[in-house]
């Protein structure tokens, strides 16, 4: 008399099921990593680093001094805001400074909207 239980019998694996599971796990890992990166890129630390990187890039490539109190952006809506922005030319000793309390830019599709305010 055979007393084997159905759970003891190994079922043959269906071809194609294993790669699909692997693909689902890989897609889940990629989505989680993208979510974490999306959250991290919007932190104040990263925004400060982006502002200092932009200022040094403008300085080294175009001799423009950029100073701003803060940089605020949202990459999902393509919105950017610089507060207390000051631009100056590094080459001239008595540089004319352009001071703005706020610079807002929004881009969507084929149009770009930029707003300056003092």
C-alpha positions as CSV (number, residue, x, y, z in Angstrom):
1,X,0.0,0.0,0.0
2,X,1.4,3.4,-1.0
3,X,0.9,6.1,1.6
4,X,2.7,9.0,-0.1
5,X,1.1,12.4,0.4
6,X,0.6,14.7,-2.6
7,X,2.9,17.4,-1.1
8,X,5.8,14.9,-1.1
9,X,5.6,14.5,-4.8
10,X,7.6,17.1,-6.7
11,X,5.6,18.6,-9.5
12,X,7.5,19.2,-12.7
13,X,8.2,22.9,-13.2
14,X,6.3,24.6,-16.0
15,X,8.6,25.9,-18.7
16,X,8.8,29.7,-18.8
17,X,7.5,30.2,-15.2
18,X,10.9,30.6,-13.6
19,X,12.1,33.3,-16.0
20,X,8.9,35.2,-15.5
21,X,9.4,35.1,-11.7
22,X,12.9,36.3,-12.1
23,X,11.7,39.1,-14.4
24,X,9.0,40.2,-11.9
25,X,11.6,40.3,-9.0
26,X,14.0,42.2,-11.1
27,X,11.3,44.7,-12.1
28,X,10.3,45.1,-8.4
29,X,13.9,45.8,-7.4
30,X,14.3,48.4,-10.2
31,X,11.1,50.2,-9.3
32,X,12.1,50.3,-5.6
33,X,15.5,51.7,-6.5
34,X,13.9,54.3,-8.8
35,X,11.5,55.3,-6.0
36,X,14.4,55.7,-3.5
37,X,16.4,57.7,-6.0
38,X,13.5,59.9,-6.7
39,X,13.0,60.7,-3.0
40,X,16.7,61.2,-2.4
41,X,17.2,63.6,-5.3
42,X,14.6,65.9,-3.8
43,X,16.2,66.2,-0.3
44,X,17.6,69.6,0.8
45,X,21.2,68.1,0.9
46,X,21.1,67.1,-2.8
47,X,19.5,70.5,-3.7
48,X,22.3,72.3,-1.9
49,X,24.9,70.2,-3.7
50,X,23.1,70.9,-7.1
51,X,23.1,74.6,-6.4
52,X,26.9,74.7,-5.6
53,X,27.6,72.5,-8.6
54,X,25.7,74.8,-10.9
55,X,27.5,77.8,-9.4
56,X,30.9,76.3,-9.9
57,X,30.1,75.1,-13.5
58,X,28.9,78.6,-14.4
59,X,32.0,80.1,-12.9
60,X,34.4,77.8,-14.6
61,X,32.8,77.8,-18.1
62,X,31.3,81.3,-18.4
63,X,33.0,83.4,-15.7
64,X,29.6,84.1,-14.1
65,X,29.2,84.2,-10.3
66,X,25.9,82.8,-9.2
67,X,24.7,83.3,-5.7
68,X,21.3,82.1,-4.4
69,X,19.9,81.4,-1.0
70,X,18.1,78.2,-2.1
71,X,17.3,76.1,-5.0
72,X,13.9,74.3,-5.1
73,X,12.9,72.0,-7.9
74,X,10.5,69.2,-8.8
75,X,11.7,66.9,-11.6
76,X,8.2,65.4,-12.1
77,X,6.6,68.7,-13.0
78,X,9.9,70.2,-14.4
79,X,9.6,73.2,-12.0
80,X,12.6,75.1,-10.7
81,X,12.8,78.1,-8.3
82,X,15.9,80.1,-7.1
83,X,15.4,82.5,-4.3
84,X,17.5,85.7,-3.7
85,X,19.4,85.1,-6.9
86,X,22.4,87.3,-7.7
87,X,24.4,87.0,-11.0
88,X,27.7,88.8,-11.7
89,X,30.6,88.7,-14.2
90,X,33.9,87.5,-12.7
91,X,36.1,89.3,-15.2
92,X,35.1,92.9,-14.3
93,X,36.3,94.4,-11.1
94,X,33.2,96.6,-10.6
95,X,30.7,94.0,-11.7
96,X,27.1,95.0,-12.3
97,X,25.1,92.6,-10.2
98,X,21.6,91.5,-11.0
99,X,19.7,90.9,-7.9
100,X,16.3,89.1,-7.9
101,X,14.4,87.8,-5.0
102,X,13.0,84.9,-7.0
103,X,13.4,83.2,-10.3
104,X,10.9,80.6,-11.3
105,X,11.0,78.4,-14.3
106,X,8.5,75.8,-15.5
107,X,8.9,73.6,-18.5
108,X,6.3,71.4,-20.0
109,X,6.1,69.9,-23.5
110,X,7.2,72.5,-26.0
111,X,6.8,75.6,-23.9
112,X,8.9,77.2,-21.1
113,X,7.7,79.8,-18.7
114,X,10.2,81.9,-16.7
115,X,9.2,84.5,-14.1
116,X,11.5,87.0,-12.5
117,X,10.6,89.1,-9.5
118,X,12.4,91.6,-7.3
